[in-house]
Amino acid sequence: MAKYAMNQIEGMLHVSKHALDDELEKQPQVMYSISEAVAEHYADYMRMQDWLDVCEAELYIKFKNGTEKITADEVKARIQIDSQRRSLFASVCVEQALHHKWQGLMEAWKQRGFALKSLSDLALANYFATDTTYETNRKAVQSSFEKRPVMGRRGT
C-alpha cells in the first residue's frame, strides 16, 4: 500500500468532477493510508506518554527516598523542573499534535468521500452533461428569440 505524506494528501482533498472515476479509485486507498498513519502516531504518542509516566515515577522515588526530608509539593515541583522529564514532555506534546493533525486529515478525507458520493450521484443523473446542440446551433437559437416583424394579412 502506498504511503502518503500529509502534504500530499492535503493536495488531493480537492475533488475533480471531470475525473470522478479516478477519484473513486483513489478514495479507499488513501483512506487506508491515512488510517494507518493515525494508528501509528497514536501508538507513538501512547509509547511516549508511557515513557513520561515511567520517568516521573522514577523521579518521584528518587526525590522521596533522598537523604533530605521534603514535602509532597516539593517532590512534585522537582519532578516538573527535571530536564529529562521536560524533554520527554515536549516529545509527548509533539507526538500528540501530530496524531491530532492526522485525525483532522482523516476527518477531512471522510468529508471528501461524502462530497465524492454526491458528485457521483449528480453525474449519474447527467447533471454535468453539456448541451452540444446548443453550442453548435447558437446562432439559430439566438435568432429564434429575436422579434420578427408582423406580416400584413392577405386578402383584405
C-alpha positions in Angstrom: 0.0 0.0 0.0 1.3 3.4 -0.9 2.3 5.7 2.0 1.5 9.3 1.5 2.9 12.4 3.3 0.4 14.7 4.9 1.0 17.5 2.4 0.4 15.1 -0.5 -3.0 14.2 0.9 -3.8 17.8 1.6 -3.2 18.4 -2.1 -5.6 15.6 -3.0 -8.5 16.9 -1.0 -10.0 18.7 -4.0 -12.4 16.5 -6.0 -12.4 16.9 -9.8 -15.8 16.4 -11.2 -14.2 15.7 -14.6 -12.3 12.7 -13.2 -14.7 11.0 -10.9 -13.7 7.5 -11.9 -10.1 8.3 -10.8 -11.3 10.0 -7.7 -13.4 7.0 -6.8 -10.5 4.6 -7.3 -8.0 6.5 -5.0 -10.5 7.3 -2.2 -10.3 4.0 -0.3 -6.6 3.6 -0.9 -5.7 7.0 0.5 -8.2 6.5 3.4 -6.5 3.3 4.3 -3.1 5.0 4.3 -4.5 7.8 6.5 -5.9 5.3 8.9 -2.5 3.6 9.1 -0.8 6.9 9.9 -3.4 7.8 12.6 -2.9 4.4 14.2 1.0 4.6 14.1 1.0 8.1 15.5 -1.4 7.2 18.2 0.9 4.2 19.2 3.9 6.5 19.2 2.0 9.1 21.3 1.0 6.4 23.8 4.5 5.0 24.0 5.9 8.5 24.6 3.3 9.0 27.3 4.3 5.8 29.0 8.0 6.8 29.0 7.0 10.1 30.6 5.0 8.3 33.3 7.9 6.0 34.0 10.3 8.9 34.2 8.0 10.8 36.6 7.7 7.6 38.8 11.5 7.1 38.9 12.0 10.8 39.8 9.3 10.6 42.5 11.1 7.6 44.1 14.5 9.3 43.7 13.3 12.5 45.4 11.2 10.8 48.0 13.9 8.4 49.1 16.6 11.0 49.2 18.5 12.0 52.3 16.7 15.3 52.8 13.2 15.4 54.0 10.9 17.3 51.5 7.2 17.8 51.2 5.0 16.2 48.5 4.6 19.6 46.8 8.4 20.0 46.7 8.7 16.5 45.2 6.1 17.5 42.6 8.0 20.7 41.8 11.3 19.0 41.4 9.8 16.5 39.1 8.3 19.3 37.0 11.6 21.1 36.5 13.7 18.0 35.8 15.4 18.3 32.4 14.8 14.7 31.4 11.1 14.9 32.2 10.8 18.3 30.4 12.4 16.8 27.3 10.1 13.8 27.4 7.1 16.0 27.9 8.0 18.1 24.9 8.3 14.9 22.8 4.8 13.8 24.0 3.3 17.1 23.0 4.9 16.9 19.5 3.6 13.4 19.0 0.2 14.3 20.3 -0.1 17.3 18.0 1.0 15.1 15.0 -1.6 12.5 16.0 -4.3 15.2 16.1 -3.3 16.6 12.7 -3.6 13.1 11.1 -7.0 12.7 12.8 -8.1 16.0 11.3 -6.9 15.0 7.9 -8.8 11.7 8.2 -12.0 13.7 9.0 -11.4 15.9 6.0 -10.9 12.9 3.8 -14.1 11.4 5.1 -15.9 14.6 4.2 -14.3 14.4 0.8 -15.8 10.9 0.4 -19.3 12.3 1.1 -18.7 15.1 -1.4 -17.5 12.5 -3.9 -20.6 10.4 -3.4 -22.8 13.5 -4.0 -20.9 14.4 -7.2 -21.2 10.8 -8.4 -24.9 10.8 -7.9 -25.2 14.1 -9.8 -23.0 12.7 -12.6 -25.2 9.5 -12.8 -28.2 11.9 -13.2 -26.5 13.6 -16.1 -26.3 16.9 -14.1 -22.9 17.8 -15.6 -23.9 16.9 -19.2 -23.4 19.7 -21.7 -26.0 20.6 -24.4 -23.9 20.1 -27.5 -26.8 21.1 -29.8 -27.0 24.5 -28.3 -23.3 25.1 -28.8 -23.4 24.1 -32.5 -26.6 25.9 -33.2 -26.0 29.0 -31.1 -26.9 31.5 -33.8 -30.1 29.7 -34.7 -31.1 29.6 -31.1 -30.3 33.4 -30.7 -32.3 34.3 -33.8 -35.3 32.4 -32.5 -35.6 34.8 -29.6 -35.4 37.9 -31.8 -38.7 39.8 -32.6 -40.0 39.2 -36.0 -41.9 41.7 -38.0 -45.6 41.0 -38.2 -46.7 40.4 -41.7 -49.8 42.0 -43.0 -52.9 40.0 -43.8 -53.6 39.0 -47.3 -56.9 39.1 -48.9 -58.4 42.0 -47.2 
